[in-house]
C-alpha cells in the first residue's frame, strides 16, 4: 500500500470521526449534554444543577454561546433558601481557553426572569463559591456583563446584620435593552434600608471600558443618598463620576455606609461631585449645612494604606459654635449654659450631674482606629450665644487613634486665642493634653452684658497647660495636673463696683447719689497650680487706685465647687466700712458670694457698744484707714503667694510649682 493511499485512509477516518458528532447533534440535538453537565456539577460542587428545558450550543472559538431553559442551581445545605439561582432561561458566553485552564469565565450572561439568592455565613462560607465547603475564593465564576429583564435578587449576611431583597424590571412598553429599574428593601449593617433607581440594560459587573449609567435614591436609617452619574465595573467600582447629595441626622451615622468614622453632629445636608479612580475618592466642590453652620470644600479618601486616609479642606462663612459641641463633649447643637438642677443644701455633698457646666458627654474613641484624617477648617464668622468669636483657623489630624488640633486659633473679644490639643484614644482611659494662650482679650467685649463701659477694663492675657485622663472634657479636668494663669493690664473699672467689693458703705451711698465714676485698674493676676483636678491659688490679686483685693482658695474641678476668700485693702480712709472678707462658695453654675457674717456682726455690735458711751465712738469700728500709697504689682503678687492657703483637699499635699 502506497503512502498516498494510507494518507487517504487517515483523512477519511478523521472526517468520519468529526462527522459522527455533527450528525448526532443534527439528529438528536445538544440535550444529551444535560446529564453529563449535571453529574459533573454535582461531583465538583456537591450541589444539584437542573436543566429541565432545552440545551443548545453555538460553538465558536475562542468563545461559544450556550443556552438552557428551566434552570435551577441548588444552595448548600446551610443556606436559608433552597436555590441559589432559578431562571426561565440562561444564555451564557463561555471563554474556552480559560475553561481549558480550569477557570470558569463568562464574558456575558443573560438571565430571563431570574430569582437569585446570595448568602454569606459565619466562618467565611459564601454560597457563590463553588468548592465543596464554599470557602475557596478561587472557586467562583467570573462574570463580565450581566443582562436581566426582570426578577428578584436577595442577599443575606447574618453576621453582618444585612438582609436585602431587590426587584428588577424593565419599563413597561419599552424595547428590549432599553434600561433596568430596581427597588430594594431590607437591612444593611443593622440599619433599615430602602432604595430605588434605574440603570442601563447591561450590568457592567467587571467591564473596565464601558461606564454604566446609574441613578439611585437610597435611605438607610436616618441617612438619605441621591446619586446620578456613571459607574465603571459595578463589582470593583473601578471608577465613578456622579453627582452626589447626602442628608442625615448626624455625620457619625455614615459609618455603617462608608466604614469611616465621622464626628457626631447635628442634622446635615451636602451636595457635590464624587469622582473615584484607583485608590482615590474625591468629593469635590461640595456645599451644604451642618446644624446651623454652612460648610463647603473638597474631601478626599485614599484606600491604599492599612486604613483609609481622609484629607479635607473646608471653609465656612458662618460657623455656629454649638455645632462644634461634640468636639468638646457637648450634645450637638447645644452648649451647656444655665444651671439645670437645684444644688444640694449641704455644700459638702457632690454636685448633681445636671447642675454642672463642664462638658461630660463621653468621646467615642472606638472607631478612631478605622481611619486616619487630616482636615483643615477656616471660618470667617463664628456664632455663639455667649462668646464674641471670629476667624477660626484649625487643623485636625487623626493618626493611630491619636487626635490633634494644631493649630486651634480664633479671634475672641478683640483679641486672639491659640491652642494645641492632643487626645490619645489608643490608651485607656483617654489621655489629653491642652496648651492654650490668650492675648489682648478685651473683657468689656468678652462680657458685653455686664454693666461696664467699653473702656472700663483693659486686656486679658493668659495661659494654661493641663494634662488629664478620662472619657470626657469634664472628667479630664477632674483629673488634670498643670498650671493656669491670667493677667489683666491697663484700663479702668467702675468705682462703684470696687467700693462694693470693699464694703465701703459711705462711698457706695455717695456714688449712688452722684453717679458712678471710673478708676484706674493697675493690675489683676490669677495664678493657679492644678493637681488632681484641684486649682489651688498661688496668686490672686486685683489692684485699683482705690482698693486692692487679695484672694486665696481653691476650685474643685471634679465637683465644680468654689472655695475662695477675698480680702480688701482700701487706699483711702473710708468713714463707714464693714471690712469683712468676701467668701465665694457654691458651684461654677451657681456661685454664692457673701461676707463673713460673724465678723460683720461683731463690728456692728462694737459700734453699738461704743455708741452707747459716745455716739462719735460708734464710727471707730467702721472706719477703714487704708494703707496709703499705691503698691507695686510685683510686690502684691509676691505677698499673695505668701498668704496661707485655704480650701486645699486633705491628703493632696502641696500643689506643684509652689
C-alpha positions as CSV (number, residue, x, y, z in Angstrom):
1,X,0.0,0.0,0.0
2,X,1.4,3.3,-1.0
3,X,1.8,6.3,1.2
4,X,-0.8,8.2,-0.8
5,X,-3.5,5.5,-0.1
6,X,-2.5,5.5,3.6
7,X,-3.0,9.3,3.9
8,X,-6.4,9.0,2.2
9,X,-7.5,6.3,4.7
10,X,-6.4,8.5,7.7
11,X,-8.2,11.6,6.2
12,X,-11.3,9.5,5.7
13,X,-11.3,8.1,9.2
14,X,-10.7,11.6,10.7
15,X,-13.5,13.1,8.7
16,X,-15.8,10.3,9.8
17,X,-14.9,10.9,13.5
18,X,-15.7,14.6,13.1
19,X,-18.8,13.9,11.1
20,X,-20.4,11.5,13.6
21,X,-20.8,14.0,16.4
22,X,-22.1,16.6,13.9
23,X,-24.6,14.1,12.6
24,X,-25.5,13.1,16.2
25,X,-26.2,16.7,17.2
26,X,-28.1,17.2,13.9
27,X,-30.3,14.2,14.6
28,X,-30.6,14.2,18.4
29,X,-29.6,17.8,19.4
30,X,-27.5,19.0,22.3
31,X,-29.8,17.8,25.1
32,X,-27.7,14.7,25.5
33,X,-25.1,17.0,27.2
34,X,-27.6,17.9,30.1
35,X,-27.0,14.8,32.1
36,X,-23.1,14.9,31.9
37,X,-23.1,18.6,32.8
38,X,-25.5,18.0,35.8
39,X,-23.4,15.0,37.0
40,X,-20.1,16.9,36.7
41,X,-21.6,19.9,38.6
42,X,-22.8,17.7,41.4
43,X,-19.4,16.0,41.7
44,X,-17.4,19.2,41.8
45,X,-19.7,21.4,43.9
46,X,-21.9,19.0,45.9
47,X,-24.9,20.9,44.7
48,X,-27.5,20.0,42.2
49,X,-27.8,21.7,38.8
50,X,-31.1,21.0,36.9
51,X,-31.7,21.8,33.2
52,X,-35.3,20.9,32.7
53,X,-35.7,22.5,29.3
54,X,-33.7,22.5,26.0
55,X,-30.0,22.9,25.9
56,X,-28.3,24.4,22.8
57,X,-24.7,25.3,21.9
58,X,-23.5,27.8,19.3
59,X,-19.9,26.5,19.1
60,X,-17.2,29.0,18.1
61,X,-13.6,29.7,19.1
62,X,-12.5,31.2,21.4
63,X,-15.9,31.9,22.8
64,X,-19.0,29.7,22.5
65,X,-22.6,30.6,23.4
66,X,-24.7,28.2,25.5
67,X,-28.5,28.4,26.1
68,X,-30.6,26.5,28.5
69,X,-34.2,26.8,29.8
70,X,-35.8,26.0,33.1
71,X,-32.6,26.1,35.0
72,X,-32.0,25.8,38.8
73,X,-28.9,25.6,40.8
74,X,-29.2,24.5,44.4
75,X,-27.8,26.2,47.5
76,X,-25.6,24.4,50.0
77,X,-27.5,22.8,53.0
78,X,-26.6,25.6,55.4
79,X,-28.2,28.3,53.3
80,X,-31.7,29.7,54.1
81,X,-33.1,29.4,50.5
82,X,-33.4,26.2,48.5
83,X,-31.9,27.5,45.3
84,X,-29.1,30.0,44.6
85,X,-30.3,30.6,41.0
86,X,-33.6,29.8,39.3
87,X,-34.3,31.2,35.8
88,X,-36.7,30.6,32.9
89,X,-33.7,30.8,30.6
90,X,-30.0,31.2,30.8
91,X,-27.8,32.3,28.0
92,X,-24.1,32.4,28.6
93,X,-20.9,33.1,26.6
94,X,-18.1,30.9,27.8
95,X,-14.4,31.6,27.3
96,X,-13.0,28.3,26.0
97,X,-9.2,29.0,26.6
98,X,-10.0,29.9,30.2
99,X,-12.1,26.7,30.5
100,X,-9.1,24.6,29.3
101,X,-7.1,26.3,32.0
102,X,-9.8,25.2,34.5
103,X,-11.1,28.7,35.0
104,X,-14.9,29.4,34.5
105,X,-15.2,32.8,32.9
106,X,-18.5,34.1,31.4
107,X,-17.8,37.3,29.4
108,X,-21.6,37.7,29.1
109,X,-24.5,36.2,31.0
110,X,-28.2,36.7,30.2
111,X,-30.9,35.6,32.7
112,X,-34.6,35.6,31.9
113,X,-36.9,36.1,34.9
114,X,-34.3,35.0,37.4
115,X,-34.6,34.5,41.2
116,X,-31.1,34.8,42.8
117,X,-30.2,34.4,46.4
118,X,-26.7,35.2,47.6
119,X,-25.8,34.4,51.2
120,X,-22.7,34.7,53.4
121,X,-22.5,32.8,56.7
122,X,-20.1,32.6,59.6
123,X,-16.7,31.1,59.1
124,X,-16.2,32.7,55.7
125,X,-18.7,30.5,53.8
126,X,-20.3,32.1,50.7
127,X,-22.8,30.3,48.6
128,X,-21.4,31.8,45.3
129,X,-18.1,29.9,45.9
130,X,-18.3,26.6,44.1
131,X,-16.0,24.4,46.2
132,X,-17.5,21.7,48.4
133,X,-17.0,23.9,51.6
134,X,-17.9,27.2,49.9
135,X,-14.7,28.8,51.3
136,X,-12.2,28.8,48.4
137,X,-12.1,32.4,46.9
138,X,-10.7,31.0,43.7
139,X,-13.7,28.6,43.2
140,X,-16.0,31.1,41.6
141,X,-17.5,32.1,38.3
142,X,-16.1,35.3,36.8
143,X,-18.9,37.3,35.1
144,X,-18.2,40.3,32.8
145,X,-21.5,41.6,31.8
146,X,-24.9,40.6,33.1
147,X,-28.2,41.2,31.3
148,X,-31.6,40.8,33.1
149,X,-35.1,41.5,32.0
150,X,-36.9,41.2,35.4
151,X,-36.5,39.2,38.5
152,X,-35.6,39.0,42.2
153,X,-32.2,39.4,43.8
154,X,-31.6,38.6,47.5
155,X,-28.5,39.0,49.7
156,X,-28.2,37.8,53.3
157,X,-25.2,38.3,55.6
158,X,-26.4,37.3,59.1
159,X,-23.1,38.0,60.9
160,X,-23.0,41.4,59.2
161,X,-26.7,42.1,60.1
162,X,-27.6,42.5,56.5
163,X,-30.6,41.2,54.5
164,X,-31.7,42.8,51.3
165,X,-34.3,42.0,48.7
166,X,-34.3,43.8,45.3
167,X,-36.8,43.6,42.5
168,X,-35.6,44.2,38.9
169,X,-37.7,45.1,35.9
170,X,-37.7,46.7,32.5
171,X,-40.0,49.6,31.9
172,X,-43.4,48.5,30.6
173,X,-43.7,49.0,26.8
174,X,-40.0,49.7,26.5
175,X,-37.9,48.0,23.8
176,X,-35.6,45.2,24.9
177,X,-32.3,46.5,26.2
178,X,-33.7,50.0,27.0
179,X,-32.8,50.0,30.7
180,X,-33.5,48.5,34.1
181,X,-35.5,49.7,37.0
182,X,-34.9,48.4,40.6
183,X,-36.3,48.7,44.1
184,X,-34.7,47.3,47.2
185,X,-35.6,47.0,50.9
186,X,-34.3,45.3,54.0
187,X,-31.5,45.9,56.5
188,X,-27.8,46.9,55.9
189,X,-25.4,46.5,58.8
190,X,-28.3,46.7,61.2
191,X,-29.9,49.8,59.6
192,X,-33.2,49.7,57.7
193,X,-32.7,50.3,54.0
194,X,-34.9,51.4,51.2
195,X,-33.7,52.2,47.6
196,X,-35.0,52.7,44.1
197,X,-33.5,53.8,40.8
198,X,-32.6,52.8,37.3
199,X,-29.6,51.9,35.2
200,X,-28.5,50.7,31.8
201,X,-29.7,47.5,30.2
202,X,-26.4,45.7,30.8
203,X,-25.0,45.4,34.3
204,X,-21.3,46.0,33.7
205,X,-20.1,43.9,36.6
206,X,-16.4,43.8,35.6
207,X,-16.4,45.9,32.4
208,X,-13.4,48.2,32.7
209,X,-14.1,50.1,29.5
210,X,-17.9,50.9,29.5
211,X,-19.2,53.3,32.2
212,X,-22.6,52.2,33.5
213,X,-25.3,54.9,33.8
214,X,-26.9,54.8,37.2
215,X,-29.5,56.9,39.2
216,X,-30.4,55.9,42.7
217,X,-32.2,57.2,45.8
218,X,-31.4,55.4,49.0
219,X,-32.3,55.8,52.6
220,X,-30.6,53.9,55.4
221,X,-31.7,54.7,58.9
222,X,-31.9,58.5,59.0
223,X,-29.5,58.9,56.1
224,X,-30.6,59.6,52.6
225,X,-28.5,59.4,49.5
226,X,-29.2,60.6,45.9
227,X,-26.7,59.8,43.2
228,X,-26.7,60.2,39.4
229,X,-23.8,59.5,37.0
230,X,-21.6,56.7,35.7
231,X,-20.0,53.8,37.4
232,X,-17.3,51.6,35.8
233,X,-17.3,48.0,36.9
234,X,-20.1,47.5,39.4
235,X,-18.4,44.9,41.4
236,X,-15.0,46.6,41.7
237,X,-16.2,50.2,41.4
238,X,-13.1,50.9,39.4
239,X,-14.2,54.5,38.6
240,X,-17.1,56.8,39.5
241,X,-18.3,60.1,38.2
242,X,-21.5,61.0,39.8
243,X,-23.4,63.9,41.4
244,X,-24.0,63.0,45.0
245,X,-26.3,64.5,47.6
246,X,-26.3,63.4,51.3
247,X,-28.7,64.2,54.1
248,X,-29.0,62.9,57.6
249,X,-29.4,63.4,61.3
250,X,-25.6,63.1,62.1
251,X,-22.4,62.5,60.2
252,X,-21.4,59.7,62.6
253,X,-24.3,57.7,61.1
254,X,-22.4,57.4,57.8
255,X,-20.1,54.8,59.5
256,X,-22.2,51.7,58.5
257,X,-22.4,53.0,54.9
258,X,-18.8,54.2,54.4
259,X,-16.9,52.3,57.1
260,X,-15.2,55.5,58.2
261,X,-15.5,57.5,61.4
262,X,-17.1,61.0,61.4
263,X,-17.9,63.1,64.4
264,X,-21.4,63.2,65.9
265,X,-23.1,66.4,64.6
266,X,-26.5,68.0,64.1
267,X,-28.6,67.4,61.0
268,X,-26.6,67.9,57.8
269,X,-27.2,68.2,54.1
270,X,-24.5,68.4,51.4
271,X,-24.3,68.2,47.6
272,X,-21.2,67.8,45.4
273,X,-19.3,65.9,42.7
274,X,-18.0,62.4,43.6
275,X,-15.2,61.0,41.5
276,X,-13.2,57.8,42.0
277,X,-10.3,56.3,40.2
278,X,-7.9,53.6,41.5
279,X,-7.5,54.0,45.3
280,X,-8.6,57.7,45.5
281,X,-12.1,59.0,46.2
282,X,-12.8,62.8,46.0
283,X,-16.0,64.6,47.0
284,X,-15.3,67.8,45.1
285,X,-16.7,71.3,45.4
286,X,-19.4,70.3,47.8
287,X,-21.5,72.7,49.8
288,X,-24.2,72.3,52.4
289,X,-25.0,72.8,56.1
290,X,-24.2,71.0,59.3
291,X,-26.6,72.1,62.1
292,X,-26.8,75.9,61.7
293,X,-23.5,76.2,60.0
294,X,-22.7,76.4,56.3
295,X,-19.8,74.2,55.0
296,X,-18.1,73.8,51.7
297,X,-14.9,72.4,50.3
298,X,-13.3,69.2,49.0
299,X,-12.8,65.9,50.7
300,X,-10.6,63.0,49.6
301,X,-10.0,59.5,50.8
302,X,-7.1,57.2,49.9
303,X,-7.7,53.5,50.4
304,X,-4.3,52.0,49.7
305,X,-2.9,52.0,53.3
306,X,-3.6,49.9,56.4
307,X,-6.7,52.1,56.9
308,X,-8.4,54.8,54.8
309,X,-6.7,58.2,54.9
310,X,-9.1,61.2,54.8
311,X,-8.0,64.7,53.9
312,X,-10.2,67.7,53.6
313,X,-10.0,71.5,53.1
314,X,-13.2,73.1,54.5
315,X,-14.4,76.6,54.7
316,X,-17.4,78.3,56.3
317,X,-18.9,81.7,56.0
318,X,-20.8,81.3,59.3
319,X,-20.0,78.6,61.8
320,X,-22.2,78.1,64.8
321,X,-20.1,77.2,67.9
322,X,-22.9,74.9,69.1
323,X,-22.3,72.7,66.1
324,X,-18.8,72.1,67.3
325,X,-20.1,70.9,70.7
326,X,-19.3,67.2,70.1
327,X,-15.6,68.0,69.7
328,X,-15.6,69.2,73.3
329,X,-18.1,66.6,74.6
330,X,-21.4,68.5,74.4
331,X,-24.5,67.3,72.7
332,X,-24.8,68.6,69.1
333,X,-26.4,72.0,68.7
334,X,-26.4,72.7,72.4
335,X,-23.8,74.3,74.7
336,X,-24.5,74.0,78.4
337,X,-25.3,77.3,79.9
338,X,-27.6,77.9,82.9
339,X,-27.8,75.7,85.9
340,X,-30.3,72.9,85.4
341,X,-30.9,71.5,88.8
342,X,-31.1,72.6,92.4
343,X,-27.9,72.3,94.3
344,X,-27.8,70.2,97.5
345,X,-28.3,72.1,100.7
346,X,-25.1,70.5,102.1
347,X,-22.2,72.3,100.5
348,X,-20.1,69.1,101.1
349,X,-22.4,66.9,99.1
350,X,-21.5,66.0,95.5
351,X,-22.7,68.4,92.8
352,X,-25.6,66.8,90.8
353,X,-24.6,65.9,87.2
354,X,-27.4,68.1,85.8
355,X,-26.2,71.1,87.7
356,X,-22.7,71.0,86.2
357,X,-21.3,73.2,83.4
358,X,-18.2,71.3,82.3
359,X,-19.0,69.1,79.2
360,X,-19.5,65.5,80.3
361,X,-20.5,63.8,77.0
362,X,-18.2,60.8,76.5
363,X,-15.9,60.8,73.5
364,X,-16.5,57.7,71.3
365,X,-13.0,56.6,70.5
366,X,-13.8,53.0,69.5
367,X,-13.9,53.9,65.8
368,X,-10.9,56.2,65.8
369,X,-8.7,53.3,64.6
370,X,-10.8,53.0,61.4
371,X,-9.4,56.0,59.6
372,X,-6.5,58.5,59.5
373,X,-7.5,62.1,58.9
374,X,-6.1,65.5,58.1
375,X,-8.8,68.2,58.0
376,X,-8.4,71.9,57.9
377,X,-11.2,74.3,58.6
378,X,-11.4,78.1,58.2
379,X,-14.5,80.1,59.3
380,X,-14.9,83.8,58.7
381,X,-17.6,84.3,61.3
382,X,-18.4,82.3,64.4
383,X,-21.8,82.5,66.1
384,X,-22.0,82.0,69.9
385,X,-24.8,83.0,72.3
386,X,-22.2,83.9,75.0
387,X,-18.8,84.5,73.3
388,X,-17.8,87.0,70.7
389,X,-15.7,84.8,68.3
390,X,-14.4,85.2,64.8
391,X,-11.9,84.0,62.2
392,X,-11.5,80.3,63.2
393,X,-8.4,78.5,61.7
394,X,-7.8,75.0,62.8
395,X,-6.3,71.7,61.6
396,X,-7.5,68.3,62.9
397,X,-5.2,65.3,62.5
398,X,-6.1,61.7,63.5
399,X,-3.5,59.0,63.2
400,X,-3.2,55.7,65.0
401,X,-6.2,56.8,67.2
402,X,-4.4,60.0,68.4
403,X,-6.4,63.2,67.6
404,X,-4.6,66.5,67.5
405,X,-5.9,70.0,67.0
406,X,-2.9,72.1,66.0
407,X,-3.4,74.9,65.4
408,X,-6.7,75.9,67.0
409,X,-6.7,79.7,66.5
410,X,-9.6,82.2,66.6
411,X,-10.3,85.8,67.5
412,X,-12.2,86.4,70.7
413,X,-13.4,89.7,72.1
414,X,-11.0,91.8,70.1
415,X,-8.1,89.6,71.0
416,X,-6.7,86.2,70.0
417,X,-6.8,82.7,71.4
418,X,-4.4,79.9,70.2
419,X,-4.4,76.3,71.5
420,X,-2.9,72.9,70.8
421,X,-4.9,69.9,72.0
422,X,-4.0,66.3,71.9
423,X,-6.3,63.4,72.7
424,X,-4.7,59.9,72.7
425,X,-7.5,57.4,72.1
426,X,-5.1,54.5,71.8
427,X,-4.9,54.4,75.6
428,X,-7.5,53.5,78.2
429,X,-8.6,55.8,79.7
430,X,-8.3,58.5,77.1
431,X,-5.3,60.8,77.8
432,X,-5.5,64.5,77.0
433,X,-3.0,67.5,76.9
434,X,-4.1,71.0,76.2
435,X,-2.0,74.2,75.9
436,X,-3.8,77.5,75.5
437,X,-2.6,81.1,75.1
438,X,-4.9,84.1,75.2
439,X,-3.6,87.6,74.2
440,X,-5.2,91.1,74.2
441,X,-8.7,89.9,75.0
442,X,-11.0,92.8,75.9
443,X,-13.1,92.0,79.0
444,X,-15.8,94.6,78.1
445,X,-16.4,92.7,74.8
446,X,-16.0,89.3,76.5
447,X,-18.8,90.1,78.9
448,X,-21.0,92.6,76.9
449,X,-24.0,92.1,79.2
450,X,-22.0,93.4,82.2
451,X,-22.6,97.0,83.3
452,X,-19.2,98.2,82.0
453,X,-18.3,100.8,79.5
454,X,-16.1,99.9,76.6
455,X,-13.1,101.4,78.4
456,X,-13.8,100.1,81.9
457,X,-11.3,97.2,81.8
458,X,-8.2,96.6,79.7
459,X,-6.8,93.4,78.2
460,X,-6.6,89.9,79.4
461,X,-3.6,87.8,78.7
462,X,-3.5,84.2,79.9
463,X,-2.0,80.7,79.5
464,X,-2.8,77.3,80.7
465,X,-1.1,73.9,80.3
466,X,-3.1,71.0,81.6
467,X,-2.9,67.2,81.2
468,X,-5.6,64.7,82.3
469,X,-7.3,61.4,81.7
470,X,-10.9,60.5,81.2
471,X,-13.6,59.9,78.6
472,X,-15.0,63.5,78.6
473,X,-13.7,67.0,79.0
474,X,-15.3,67.2,82.5
475,X,-13.5,64.0,83.5
476,X,-10.2,65.1,82.1
477,X,-10.4,68.4,84.1
478,X,-11.4,66.5,87.2
479,X,-8.0,64.5,87.0
480,X,-5.9,67.3,85.5
481,X,-2.4,68.5,86.5
482,X,-0.6,71.6,85.3
483,X,-1.0,75.4,85.7
484,X,-3.3,78.2,84.8
485,X,-2.6,82.0,84.8
486,X,-4.4,85.2,83.8
487,X,-3.1,88.8,83.8
488,X,-5.2,91.9,83.2
489,X,-3.3,95.1,82.3
490,X,-4.4,98.7,81.8
491,X,-7.8,100.1,81.5
492,X,-10.3,101.4,84.0
493,X,-13.1,100.0,86.1
494,X,-16.3,101.1,87.8
495,X,-15.5,102.7,91.2
496,X,-18.9,101.7,92.5
497,X,-18.1,98.1,91.8
498,X,-14.8,98.3,93.7
499,X,-16.4,100.1,96.6
500,X,-19.0,97.4,96.8
501,X,-16.2,94.8,96.8
502,X,-14.5,96.8,99.7
503,X,-17.8,97.1,101.6
504,X,-17.4,100.9,101.8
505,X,-20.9,101.9,102.7
506,X,-20.2,105.6,102.7
507,X,-18.7,105.7,99.3
508,X,-21.4,103.4,97.9
509,X,-24.0,105.9,99.2
510,X,-22.2,108.8,97.6
511,X,-21.8,107.2,94.2
512,X,-25.5,106.1,94.2
513,X,-26.3,109.8,94.6
514,X,-23.7,111.4,92.4
515,X,-23.3,108.7,89.8
516,X,-20.6,106.1,89.1
517,X,-17.1,107.0,88.1
518,X,-14.1,105.2,86.6
519,X,-10.9,104.4,88.5
520,X,-7.6,103.2,87.2
521,X,-7.0,99.4,87.1
522,X,-3.3,98.9,87.9
523,X,-3.2,95.1,87.5
524,X,-5.0,91.9,88.1
525,X,-3.4,88.5,88.4
526,X,-4.8,85.0,88.8
527,X,-2.2,82.2,89.1
528,X,-3.3,78.7,89.9
529,X,-1.4,75.4,90.2
530,X,-3.6,72.4,89.3
531,X,-3.1,69.0,90.9
532,X,-5.5,66.0,90.7
533,X,-8.3,68.3,89.5
534,X,-7.9,71.0,92.2
535,X,-7.0,74.5,91.2
536,X,-5.0,76.0,94.2
537,X,-4.4,79.7,94.1
538,X,-0.7,80.8,94.1
539,X,-1.6,84.4,93.5
540,X,-5.0,86.1,93.3
541,X,-4.7,89.9,93.1
542,X,-6.9,92.8,91.8
543,X,-5.4,96.2,92.4
544,X,-7.0,99.6,91.6
545,X,-6.3,103.1,92.6
546,X,-8.9,102.9,95.4
547,X,-8.8,99.2,96.6
548,X,-6.6,96.2,96.5
549,X,-8.2,92.7,96.7
550,X,-6.1,89.7,97.6
551,X,-7.5,86.2,97.3
552,X,-6.7,82.7,98.4
553,X,-8.5,79.4,98.0
554,X,-9.2,76.6,95.5
555,X,-11.6,75.4,92.9
556,X,-12.5,71.7,92.8
557,X,-13.0,70.8,89.1
558,X,-14.2,67.3,89.9
559,X,-17.2,68.6,91.8
560,X,-17.1,72.1,90.2
561,X,-17.1,73.7,93.6
562,X,-15.7,77.1,94.6
563,X,-13.8,77.9,97.9
564,X,-12.3,81.3,97.5
565,X,-11.7,84.1,100.1
566,X,-11.2,87.7,99.0
567,X,-9.6,90.3,101.4
568,X,-9.9,94.0,100.7
569,X,-7.4,96.8,101.5
570,X,-8.6,100.3,100.9
571,X,-6.1,103.0,99.7
572,X,-8.1,105.9,101.2
573,X,-9.8,106.4,104.5
574,X,-13.5,105.3,104.5
575,X,-15.6,106.6,107.4
576,X,-18.1,103.8,107.1
577,X,-16.9,100.3,106.0
578,X,-17.7,96.8,107.2
579,X,-14.2,95.4,106.4
580,X,-15.1,91.8,106.1
581,X,-13.6,89.1,103.9
582,X,-15.7,88.0,101.0
583,X,-16.3,84.3,100.5
584,X,-17.0,82.8,97.1
585,X,-18.7,79.4,97.6
586,X,-21.2,77.3,95.7
587,X,-20.5,75.8,92.2
588,X,-19.4,77.0,88.8
589,X,-23.1,77.0,87.8
590,X,-24.3,78.7,91.0
591,X,-21.6,80.7,92.7
592,X,-22.5,82.1,96.1
593,X,-20.9,85.4,97.2
594,X,-21.2,86.5,100.8
595,X,-19.4,88.3,103.7
596,X,-18.2,86.8,107.0
597,X,-21.4,87.4,108.9
598,X,-19.9,86.8,112.3
599,X,-17.2,89.4,111.7
600,X,-19.7,92.0,110.3
601,X,-21.9,91.3,113.3
602,X,-19.0,91.8,115.7
603,X,-18.1,95.1,114.1
604,X,-21.8,96.2,114.3
605,X,-22.1,95.2,118.0
606,X,-18.8,97.0,118.7
607,X,-20.1,100.1,117.1
608,X,-23.4,99.9,119.1
609,X,-21.5,99.4,122.3
610,X,-19.2,102.4,121.7
611,X,-22.1,104.4,120.6
612,X,-23.7,103.9,123.9
613,X,-20.7,105.6,125.5
614,X,-20.3,108.3,122.9
615,X,-22.2,108.5,119.6
616,X,-19.0,109.5,117.8
617,X,-17.2,106.5,119.0
618,X,-19.7,104.3,117.2
619,X,-17.9,105.1,113.9
620,X,-14.5,103.8,115.1
621,X,-15.1,100.1,114.2
622,X,-16.5,101.1,110.9
623,X,-13.6,103.3,109.8
624,X,-11.2,101.8,107.2
625,X,-8.0,103.9,107.4
626,X,-6.4,102.3,104.3
627,X,-2.7,101.5,103.7
628,X,-2.0,104.8,101.9
629,X,0.0,105.0,98.7
630,X,-0.2,102.5,95.8
631,X,1.9,99.3,96.0
632,X,3.9,97.8,93.3
633,X,2.0,95.0,91.5
634,X,5.0,92.7,91.6
635,X,5.1,93.1,95.4
636,X,1.4,92.4,95.6
637,X,1.8,89.1,93.6
638,X,4.7,88.1,95.9
639,X,2.6,88.9,99.0
640,X,-0.3,87.0,97.6
641,X,1.8,83.9,97.1
642,X,3.0,84.1,100.7
643,X,-0.6,84.0,102.1
644,X,-1.7,80.8,103.8
645,X,-3.7,78.5,101.6
646,X,-7.4,77.6,102.3
647,X,-9.7,75.1,100.8
648,X,-7.0,72.6,99.9
649,X,-8.2,68.9,99.8
650,X,-7.0,66.8,102.7
651,X,-4.2,64.5,101.8
652,X,-3.4,66.1,98.5
653,X,-0.1,67.7,99.5
654,X,1.2,71.0,98.1
655,X,0.2,72.0,94.6
656,X,3.1,71.8,92.1
657,X,5.0,75.0,91.4
658,X,4.7,76.5,94.9
